[in-house]
Amino acid sequence: MTVKFISIEGIEGAGKSTQLAFIQKFLAEQGKQLTVTREPGGTALGEQIRSLLLAPSDEAMAVNTELLLMFAARAEHVEKVINPALARGEWVISDRFTDATFAYQGGGRDINQQRITALAEWTLKGLKPDLTLLFDLPVELGQQRVLSRNQGIDRFEQEKVDFFEKVRACYLARAKAEPERIKVIDASQSIADIEVQLSKILLSLL
Ligand code: Z5A
């Protein structure tokens, strides 16, 4: 059986963290050895870069700085965590991966998609998730969930509705272009209903 690389995507408050726990438990019960990781982050250096990227700030970060920091963290993550885990025969689940860069820096910040593609080709050397679970929901609902969580908000969560609308539209366009890889989950459903849908998708991989 082939090893699988799964990424989880969505706008803020879509329920990625909530469902990651379910996916992890489901696959472990199927006897899979798992590496669960996240972006930006997943390595010691990557987590430091994550802190720089998420720290709330009154001063905007240059969009190219943001893009390059995402890929700096990703280069480290791929080389030190993802590729070694896949080589050991483990399944890898990453909370966000390169689709997030296309959606947030491409869609949200209007960076040319070809520039992102070039960075992805250079740093990933063909690595791509076998399956991407895109948790989709209306932006306002995601924002309500984040606020009701009652934690501090990070630099991305300071953005306005319009930014997240562009991110969401970019994610959905990517799913439309790659329907085999990117499965859209209606994240406005109840947690239990989402789990049923996820179970079917995951079983089809086994
Ligand atoms: N970013 C980027 O710009 N470019 C890149 O290349 C990468 C990332 C890789 C950090 O990501 C930021 O980095 C992210 C994009 C950027 N910024 N944003 N926005 P992150 O993944 O760490 O942060 P996040 O997207 O903000 O995650 P989050 O806020 O933790 O959301 P979530 O994990 O999707 O949601 P959750 O914590 O599971 O759920 C939110 C709340 O809703 C919580 O109280 C749950 O109990 C509740 N919930 C969850 N599901 C449901 C359902 N179905 N019904 C009702 N309530 C629910």
Residues whose N, C-alpha, C, O or C-beta is under 5 A from the ligand:
A	BS01	Z5A	G10 I11 E12 G13 A14 G15 K16 S17 T18 E39 P40 M70 R96 F97 A100 T101 Y104 R145 V146 R149 F156 E157 A187 Q189 S190 I191
